[in-house]
Amino acid sequence: MRARQLIQDQSLYTYSRLEHDLMALHTEHPIFSIDKIGTSIQGKTIYEIVIGAGDKSIHLNGSMHAHESITTNVLMRFLADYIDAYENNESINHIDVRSMYNQIKLSIVPLVNPDGVDLINQGLPQSEPLKSDVLSINQQSHHFAGWKANIRGVDLNNQFPAHWKIEQQRKPKQPSPRDFPGFEPLTEPEAIAIYELTINKQFDRVLAFHTQGEVIYWGYEGLEPSESKRIAEHYGDVSGYEPIQYVDSHAGYKDWFIQTFNKPGFTVELGSGINPLPISDLNQLYPQALSIILANMKV
């Protein structure tokens, strides 16, 4: 059975469905490895997929924000399409996938924030005191569409030590559905998992997929290498997205990566509309995401 047939694209991902699809893919198509890089607040495994045999190491991640889980669908669809193309010696968008496999090692964390994604796509946790804590953070509302944070009310993309104190001063001071950077950087296990993975593997390039806006953020404080502009412009050419060098934001994963390693790091904002983007948008935004991922063969 082709890999694409083993993943479900009809709805947004939950943690249990991701786990099921990953295991089904690996059983039928064991050309990639699955590693456990950490666990969430609720004890859900944060998985890293590694595929490829090349010397260039590129990291992709999605669903750092709870209401952006369509990015998990994008990364899982890409994985399935990549496997099918490799095994059948096919190209995608005129890219020779076997050549890409031999040149690039891809690290993919499709679901950074499993608890937050499940809150939006599956509902309230039933265990106490977590259930009551979540309702308190959300002001007793059962409407979670605007929830970006992890289950503890910490925004994972404000957790990294890149001028974190600036975000602390101007963002919420207590757990919140969105934008609270925590009481210190790297307090949350999900952020720590991505941080430690990146430290250990020393990626050559990282792309963090978010929604929405159809833009590519590629700079941070003038610390980005000169090649970042060329790469971002190529991403823009193939996707139609607008490359933007700077934005008034700190403590994000891409910010910290650039600051720490002086290597190319990108935040890719897929699609347009109001988060969470509906699953019906997947067919529209996937080609742009795919073109950006494949463009790494050219730059």
Order of alpha helices (4+ residues) and beta strands (2+ residues): alpha-beta-beta-beta-alpha-beta-beta-alpha-beta-alpha-alpha-alpha-alpha-beta-beta-alpha-beta-alpha-beta-alpha
